[in-house]
Structure formats: C-alpha cells, structure tokens
C-alpha cells in the first residue's frame, strides 16, 4: 500500500487487520520532501513480496515519470 497520508494508512491497516488480509509493505511518503510516488513505486516494483499496489495519492508532481513506472509492467496496479 502506498499513501501520501499517514492517517489514511493507519485507517486502512486497521480495516485490513479486521479482514485478516495480508500486506507486504505500507509506505506513507508524506509531503514528498525526500521521495515521491514514483520513487516508492520503483522500489515496490523491485520488491519480491509486493504483487500489487493500492495507492492513495493527493497529487502527482511529474505525471509522465509516474505513468512510465505504472506502465512498465513490473507491478499490477
């Protein structure tokens, strides 16, 4: 799970726990000072435990690079 909101991540994790679902990684990248959604997706695409990504994004800084990572075929979105 990839989210820009820490409170959203906490809420979703609580719901996931109630459903006894499995989550490999939760990344909350906040205000994008050091990393952005593209950086996080590139990391998750190379992670063996990650098979699909659920994303909550408030904004995308560089749409072209974001779409390039999404369409790379390395991860199911």
LINVENRA-V121887 format. One record per pair of residues at least 24 apart in sequence whose ideal C-beta (glycine too) atoms are under 8 Angstrom apart, sorted by sequence separation. I is the first residue (numbers start at 1). J is the second residue. D is the distance in Angstrom with one decimal. If there is no record, write none. Layout:
i:I j:J d:D
i:I j:J d:D
This chain:
i:1 j:25 d:7.1
i:3 j:27 d:7.2
i:4 j:28 d:7.3
i:6 j:30 d:6.7
i:25 j:49 d:6.9
i:37 j:61 d:7.9
i:38 j:62 d:6.6
i:45 j:69 d:7.0
i:51 j:75 d:7.9
i:52 j:76 d:4.3
i:53 j:77 d:5.9
i:1 j:26 d:4.8
i:2 j:27 d:5.1
i:3 j:28 d:5.2
i:4 j:29 d:6.2
i:24 j:49 d:3.8
i:25 j:50 d:5.9
i:36 j:61 d:5.6
i:41 j:66 d:7.5
i:50 j:75 d:6.8
i:51 j:76 d:6.6
i:52 j:77 d:7.3
i:1 j:27 d:7.2
i:3 j:29 d:7.7
i:4 j:30 d:6.7
i:24 j:50 d:5.1
i:36 j:62 d:7.5
i:2 j:29 d:7.4
i:24 j:51 d:7.6
i:38 j:65 d:5.0
i:42 j:69 d:5.8
i:45 j:72 d:6.7
i:4 j:32 d:7.6
i:38 j:66 d:5.0
i:41 j:69 d:4.6
i:46 j:74 d:7.6
i:32 j:61 d:6.7
i:37 j:66 d:6.0
i:41 j:70 d:6.9
i:45 j:74 d:3.9
i:45 j:75 d:4.5
i:38 j:69 d:5.3
i:44 j:75 d:6.2
i:4 j:37 d:7.4
i:41 j:75 d:6.9
i:2 j:37 d:6.6
i:2 j:40 d:5.2
i:2 j:41 d:6.8
i:2 j:44 d:6.8
i:12 j:54 d:7.9
i:12 j:56 d:7.9
i:8 j:56 d:5.2
i:2 j:53 d:5.6
i:5 j:56 d:6.2
i:1 j:53 d:7.2
i:2 j:54 d:7.3
i:3 j:55 d:7.2
i:4 j:56 d:6.5
i:1 j:54 d:5.0
i:2 j:55 d:4.7
i:3 j:56 d:4.3
i:4 j:57 d:5.7
i:5 j:58 d:7.1
i:1 j:55 d:7.7
i:2 j:56 d:7.5
i:3 j:57 d:7.8
i:4 j:58 d:4.8
i:1 j:56 d:8.0
i:2 j:57 d:7.8
i:4 j:59 d:7.7
